[in-house]
Amino acid sequence: MNWEYFTKDLTIDTFWSVLLGTLIIYAAIIFYTRIFGLKSFSKMTGFDFINTIAIVIYLQ
């Protein structure tokens, strides 16, 4: 595997935007589980989870 393929366009700005996006999504998941509870979160299907993440990303 050639790591240059994955890192050739990686600049410091790209790195910080990916890191910030990851932290926002992580915080949104924590916030969601605090509001709605772990039980409702565990009942989500994979489709529901992906839709939730997509909505969070869209609202950024």
Backbone hydrogen bonds, N-H to C=O, Kabsch-Sander energy under -0.5 kcal/mol:
donor,donor_aa,acceptor,acceptor_aa,energy
3,W,1,M,-0.7
5,Y,2,N,-1.0
6,F,3,W,-0.5
7,T,3,W,-1.7
8,K,4,E,-1.4
10,L,7,T,-1.1
11,T,9,D,-0.8
15,F,11,T,-2.4
16,W,12,I,-2.2
17,S,13,D,-2.1
18,V,14,T,-2.4
19,L,15,F,-2.4
20,L,16,W,-2.6
21,G,17,S,-2.4
22,T,18,V,-2.3
23,L,19,L,-2.3
24,I,20,L,-2.3
25,I,21,G,-2.3
26,Y,22,T,-2.4
27,A,23,L,-2.5
28,A,24,I,-2.4
29,I,25,I,-2.2
30,I,26,Y,-2.2
31,F,27,A,-2.8
32,Y,28,A,-2.6
33,T,29,I,-2.4
34,R,30,I,-1.9
35,I,31,F,-2.1
36,F,32,Y,-2.7
37,G,33,T,-1.4
40,S,36,F,-0.5
41,F,37,G,-1.5
42,S,38,L,-2.6
43,K,39,K,-1.0
44,M,41,F,-1.0
49,F,45,T,-2.3
50,I,46,G,-2.4
51,N,47,F,-2.3
52,T,48,D,-2.3
53,I,49,F,-2.3
54,A,50,I,-2.6
55,I,51,N,-2.4
56,V,52,T,-2.1
57,I,53,I,-2.5
58,Y,54,A,-2.4
59,L,55,I,-2.0
60,Q,57,I,-1.0
